[in-house]
Amino acid sequence: MNMSLRQLRAFVAVAQTGSFSRAARQLAMSQSALSQAVQQLEAEVGVRLLDRTTRSVQLSAMGSEFLPGIQRLLADLDHQVQDLQDLKEHRRGHVAVTCVPSVALRLLPAVLAQFQQAHPMVSVAVREAPRHQIITALRSGDAELGIANVPGDDPDLDSAFLLTDIFALVMRRDHPLAARETVTWAESAAAGVIAMAPGTGIRLEMERGLPTTSATLPHHEAEHPATLLAMVEAGVGVAPLPSLAWPRPDHPELTFRPLTAPRVERQLFLIKRSGRDLSPAGRSLHRAILAGAAREDFAGVTPGLPMGRAGRHAG
């Protein structure tokens, strides 16, 4: 069969209004065009759907059986079209973002608070993971967006620079080093370092930024910045962390001092799969994250063009 939506809508409009003239006005069609559409539909299905007299139009027995199913079909189609339009207009959708834990602690909450106001029907799933798992999730399609250290020259990934943050030593306010304006890495080692576990992005940046002779062997390790902060607050030791993982300046128990000799920085990038279009909601969130990284005022964070290492970039 070769029924058209125009024919089906014409039949339903006549059945609902009981009049060809009213149905024609409802559909913004001429009465002759509407009548022809109904006749073509009847010819296509091979049965009379409407009983016509000079005074009225009524459903035939076959038309009464046919109408409910067609009404459901058209309603479902209209809903699907509206859903598609909502996605196109970014009114609805779902985006999965996987990121290093420090980004989930500080950057994403501020970004998502504003994003939700502009796109209240878009849901965002935030998953925290080490850098290598972020890359795996992007390649497999389990996440649309990732935020991590620069991925390097990877042909499967496109990255847009977000920000640079610096390392500082987090300590209790009553720690002797809190009286200093800055602390060297050697001094932090003597104070008992709690560090992120091997394989995490923060630990990787520490190892990259420190000469072998000044590398510190941590007394304790953990896989999440929040765990390090809790251990520092309990008096276990001190923790070198990048800016996004620092405690807030008004924290009652913790403070931080910039680490020097050498100064170690971390560059973070917003990453997506190369050659694969983002969903409409994903594109909106991509723009929101870039704007949020440039807009938010975090201590020790410098938005702008990256220095030194660079990955394969996309705007």
N, C-alpha and C positions, 0 to 999 in steps of 0.2 A: 504494500500500500504506500501511497505517496501523499498522505495528509499533511497539510501545512498548519503552522500555528495560527495563521490568519483565519483559516477555515474553522479551526477548533474554537478560537475566541469568538468568532461570529456566532457559531451555534450556541455557545454558553450564554452570550449576551442576549440573544433572542429568547432562550429558554428562561432566563432570569427576569427579563422585563416583560415578556409576553407580547412584544411588539417589535416589528422590524424597524419602525421609525425611531422608537426610543433606543433600541440597540444601536442603530446607526449613529445617533447623536452621541451615545456613550463612547463608542469606538472612534468617533471623528471620521466616519466613512460616509460615503453616499449610500442611500438606501438600495440603489440598484447594485452597487458593488457588494454590499453585505448580502443581499439576496443571492447574488451569483456565487459568493463564497460558500453559503449554506448548501446550495444546489450541488456545487462541486464536491463537497464533503459527502453528501448523500449518494452521489454517483460513485464516489470512491469506496464507501462501505457497502454499497449495494442495497440499502434499506432506506425507507422514509423515516426521518427522525422527527419531523414536525408535521402536525396536521394543520393545514391552513384553511381558513374560511374567509369570507369577506369581512367578518367582524372580529375574528380572534385568531390567535396562533397558540396552539397547545402542543405539548410533547406527545408523540405517538408512544405506543407501548414499548417499542424498541428504543426510542429516544429517552424514555424514562429510565431504562436499564443502562443506557450509554452515558447519561449525563454525570452521575456521581463520580465515576472513574476519571472522566475527563476533567472535572473540577479539581480532583485531587492532583492529577498530573500537572495541570497548569499552576496550581498553588505551589507544588513542590518546585517546579521550574522557576517560578517567580522568587521563591526563597533562595534557591541556588544562585540566581542572578544577583539578588541583593547581597548574599554572602560574598560573592566575587567582587561586587562593587565596594563592599566594606573593606575587603582586603586591599583592593586597588587604592582606596582612599586612606588606607592605614588605620581605619577605625577598629579593625579586629585583626587578630593574628596571634602567633606564638613564636617566640624566639628563644633558643637555647644559647647561653653564653657560658663558656668555661674560662676560668681565669686563675691566676696565682692568688693565694689567700690574702695577701696584703691589699690587692686591688678590691677584693670583696669587702675588706674591712673599712676602707676609707673612700675610694673613688666611686664605686658603683652605687652605694646608697644615695649619695648626693645626686648622681646622674638619674637614677631611676625615680627619685622623688619628683623631679621636673618632668621626666618622660611620661610618668603616669598621668600627670595633669593634662598633657597634650594628647595622650593615647590611652584613655582609661580602659578600653576593651582589648588592649594588647597585653598578653601575659608573657612574663619573662622568667625563664628558669636559669638560675645562677648556680653553677657547679664549680667548686674550688678543686684544683688539681695541680700537681707538679707540672713543670714546663713540658716534659716529654709526653705526658698524658694529654695535655692540651693539644699538642700537634697531632697526636693520634686521633683525638675526637674530631678535629677539623677534617682530617683526611677521610675518615670513615663517614662523615656526614652527621655524626651524633650531636655536633654543635655547629651553629652557623658562624658564630664569632668567638674569637679567643683573645685574651689579653695576657701577654707574657713577655719575657725577655726576647730580644730580637732573634728570629728563627734562623738567621743566616741565609745563604744563597740557596733557597729551596724552591725549585720550579713549581712545586704544587701549592705554594702559599704566596699570598700578597699581604704586605704589611704596611700600615700607616703609623708613623711615629706619634706617640702620645705625649710622653714626658720623660724627663730625667730626674731621678731623685738620688740623694746622697745618703751615705751611711753615717750613723751616729751611734754612740754607745748609750743604751738605755740602762738606767740604774735607779736605785731607791734615792729619794731626796736626802736621806741621812747618810748616804755613802760618801766616803772621803773624796772621791773623784768629782762629786757634784759641786765642789768648791772651785773647780777649774773651768775655764772658758772653753777649752778644747782638750781632747785626750788623744794620745797616740795609740796606735795599735799595740805597740809593745807594752804600754801601761795597762791597756785593757786585758792583755794576756796574763799579766801578773795579778789582776784582780779576780780571775776565775771566769772564763767565758762560757756562756750558754749559747750555742749556735744552732742554726737551722741544720737539719740532717743532710748528709750527702745526697745529691741528685735533685735537691730543690733549687729553684731559680736563685734565691737569695744566697745560698751556699756557693752556687756556681759563680756569681758575681764577686763574692769574697775571694774565691780562689783565683779568679782572673785578675782582680785588682791588686792583690798582695804579692810582692816578690816572695819567692820560695823561702828566703832567709827570714822573712818577717811573718810567715804564715803562722797562725795561732792554732794550737791543738785544743779544741774545746773540752771542758770538763764534763759538760752535759750537752745533749742534742735533743731536738724535738722537730716535728714536721709541720707545725702551725705557729705563726707569729703570736697568736693569742696565748698559746701554751708557754712560749718564752716569756711573755709579759707577766703571766701568772707566777712563773718560777722566779723572775726577778723581784716581783712584789713580795714573795715569800722569803726573800733574802738568800736564795740559792747562789746567785752570782749576778753578772752583768751580761747584756746581750747586744751585739752589733746588729742593727737593723736599718733598712732603708726607710726613707721619710714616710711612706704610706703606712708603715707598720709602727710608727712611733706612738706613744701614748699622747693624749691631748695635753696641751700646755697647762691646763688647769687640773690635771690629774692629782689627786691628793697625796699619792704615795710615790709616784714615779716621775722621773725627769730624764733628760737626754743631753748629751754634749757631742758636738761634731767630732768625728774621728779624723785624725791627720797622720801624715807621715806613713803611708800616702793617703791622699783623699781618694776614696773609692765611690764610684757612681754606678747607677743602674739605669739602663734605658728600657722603657716599656713600649710595646707596640700593640696596636689593634690588628688582629690577623684574621684573614678569611681564606677560603679555598680559592685558588687561582682558577679562572675559567668557568666558575659556577656563579650564576646570578643569585644574589640574596633575595629573599622574599621581600615584599613591600614593607612589612613590619621590621624585618632585619635591616633594610636600608635606612629606615627611620632611626632605629636604635644605633646603627653605625654612626650616623651623623650626630646623634645626641651624645655619644661617648666622646667623639672627637671634640665637640663643642664644650662638653663638661670638663675635659682635661685641660682645655685652654682657659676656661672660666674660673674654675674653683681655685681658691687661694689656700694651698697647703704649705705648711712650713717645710723648707728643704726641697720643694718640688719646683722644677723649672720646665714649663711647657715651651715648645718651640722646636726648631730644627735640631736633629740629633748631631752629636759630634762623634767622630771616631767610627765605631762599628756600624754597619748598616745592612739591612736585609733587602729583599726585593720589595719595592714600595709600590703602593697603589693609592691614589687619592680617594 
